[in-house]
Amino acid sequence: MTLKRLIPIILVKEGLLVRSQLFKYFQAIGDPIPTIKRLSDWNADEIILNNISDTDIMDSRREDKYHNIGKGSFIELVEKAAKFCHCPLTIGGGIRSSSQIDELFQAGADKVVINSSLFDNPDLIRKSSLRYGKQAITGSIDIRHDSTGSSVWKAKGKINTGFTLDRAIEYATELGVGELIISSINNDGSTLGYDKHIIEVIEKMVINIPIIINSGATTNSHFMHGLNSKNVSAVAASNVFYFTELSYFNIKKELVESGCKNVRYPSIDSPFIKREPEYSQTEKNLLMEKARENSTFHKDKYDGSKLTKIRQCTSCLYTSISAAPMQFAEDGECMGCKISKVKLSQTNKRYDQLKEYLSKIINSKNLSKSYDCIVSVSGGKDSYYQTHYIKEVMGLNPLLVTYNGNNYTDIGWKNLWNMRNAFDCDHLVISPSVKTLKKLNKIAFIVMGDMNWHSHVGIYTTAPRIAVQQKIPLIFWGEHGYADLCGQFSMSDFPEMNYRERTEHDGRGFDWNFFVGIDGITDKDMTPWKYPSDKDISNIGLRQIFLGHYIPWESNTHLELVVEKYGFEVSDTPFERTYRKGSNLDDMHENGIHDYLKFIKFGYGRCTDHASKDIRAGILSRTEGIKLVEKMDHIKPKDLARWLNYVGMSERDFDRIADHFRDPRVWSWKEDTGWSKSY
Amino acid sequence: MKKRTSKILIIDHGVGNIGSLVNALNFLNFDAMPVDHEDNFKQSQNQCGFILPGVGTFDEGMKNIRGKKLDRVIEKLVKSDVPGLGICLGMQLLCKQSEESSKNETGLGYFDASVKFLDNSKAPVPSIGWNSTYQSCAVGNKNLELLNGDFYYLHSYYVKCWDINNRVACYKHGDSEVTAAIEKNSLLGVQFHPEKSQYQGLSLIKNFFGGM
């Protein structure tokens, strides 16, 4: 018997992987490639990659990322994706001609998905199924319910075809498609489960080609409902696969454990498919090339003529070129502002419900005999607040875990060591070798324009490593950074920390093994940055919860509480690059040169981050924000001297290397006036 | 990176997912060499095998193979006992004839078998997805015990073996047994896509070409 498939659908918009809601709102999750690789690692039954871009050219250039997809066509993306994908790869979106289909198969597609052309160009379907066999052609049908009834829409849900669902299924089958995927516009991103109308219609029909149903499924019972329906050969979903660690594997495992017999058992320990990206020596050499005094640097791409139009949010100060992937709603407001509004309007009743969810998660865990959970703390205001909440409000006994990157400010260091007194908790501080840290600072600056790779990846590796070692199945983090910054998720998604986020966002695609062999760094030197294996994580059932999803989270309020109740100290000297005083005391460069490099790359800095947050919180006007940003975003900070001395680099080399990371959409270069910003 | 020494020829007849195949072979550290015409083919010692891939229809495949004189390439390879793997349509092209052909086009004829339309009365056709596959008789190539397991299928036609002893593996489509693999001398045809069947499929490719 053919096993029923569980299919993740990867939606790509202008090169970025997005979360979709109602075919209308899109939230950027990140790069499609690492997610496709991850799903293939987990033995996904099949992956559908669907291009929903408005333009043919995708532009997601990132000179500082390992997976720099750059500017190119969707076909190039498919070629790259296929290299990492050892399971069937089905490609769809905007297919209008046979030559496009030929190109996709050559690029690595195993099947193609056709939506609008089913209705606009039926001949294409007839011809293609003769050339490739009907099994290679999947038709796609989107249904929408509104006040006038239920009908099938085309062109990404923009045009009503007038077809009813059953008629569209018959029509597509007669044309010669080998399979059909049916999605619901109303249920897209809803987390409500599959569309009952779709299931009702297909159960009543005689259908002898495979049917895939899609949209809305997030829970075990949703998938079960789909899998147990008549005429359904496969169930698909999209957003849910981005929320948690081992998401695909865990959903499959849960299905099998709850009695589902007709699905393939997943695996996560394939002996020769490696989770970590593999880097060749040539790639490493090429990326380290910038360190060479007379390395080539092409200033011609900064002539200003190739500038792409940059969007700016109509409410806050973020633009479309940002460290966090940014998407905008039709009204011009960024998704960060949209989600922030939803968050601020959450009622007390909703928070009561969220607290219940949180209690359920905690009660579902067989808490270890030693510690109930780990709280990953840097010693900052959020760490204090988290510990306060977990210890005092929830009554748990946490182990505090810290990654010490050797860059604490005096006051940050004092706050960190005060925690075991203030909270009466055990505290484990992991301090990697300073010699290795210096090397990592320097190498990471050269290859990705960020000396703080070690701390971003170190923080998100240390807690899960200790959790696996001590068999503590629960880790608490504070706020989900990108959900907050760019509105990456909806308020009902509850994303958890995971390998993908750590490696793709915090590590920019560079994992620990990249550094081995450079500057004498050995495999063993990298131990503090080695993330536990999928199998070890699965064995203890580790979950990494962001407390920020479940309780009201307003940093300014937290600060008041922790200062008053626990003796948290704020900096008495103001920062050079932001007007706030309580942030990032754990790393003297985080608000300094690390942040200055963000300005070099994208044209903005910490002040824009803080002003945007304060605008969203209603405590700063946009005009006031702009004034602050104009004053602070460009400042070259004084901590640079310490860092240059720490790693042994000249300021000239620093500036020269940093220029390599400038985004050509933001910066232009003229021989007489130097660098200038386009907005 | 390990050094690639073993070369595997891919018979590139124009319609096919050769992108996927090249990726899988490179991943396994084989050197994938597409051959798209007899004129571009030279037989050499370090060719450890060839693959006849397949996405597309029987007629389209045969037309291109004959047009590009790739049938003569295959003949030379088979004569010198170079291990050959036919995948999906590639396996069907190695048979005598196919119901899919509208022009009664004959196949390459190495396997004593004909290609027939899958029965759609008990299960959907095309057959798309993962099937538990099992060995149904002794296999000549001792590296092939990995034929037992889940593999990915994508087909509307199946291979009916004239001699049941050539059918080395099967799977169940509805309630009928369908050929999953056919073996004759140095040739193996598989209905599933090993290049897309993750660990199970990649291991099979590696084992078949003797690289484990």
Interface residues (C-beta under 8 A of the other chain):
Chain A: M1 T2 L3 K4 R5 S40 N43 D45 E46 E79 A82 K83 C85 H86 C87 P88 L89 F105 Q106 A107 G108 A109 D110 K111 L130 R131 Y132 G133 K134 Q135 A136 G178 E179 I207 N208 I209 P210 I211 S233 A234 R264 S267 S270 P271 F272 I273 S280 Q281
Chain B: M1 V15 G16 N17 I18 G19 S20 N23 A24 F27 V55 G56 T57 E60 L89 E100 N120 S121 A123 P124 V125 P126 S127 I128 G129 W130 N131 S132 D150 Y152 Y153 L154 H155 S156 K172 H173 G174 H193 E195 K196 S197 Q198 Y199 G201 L202
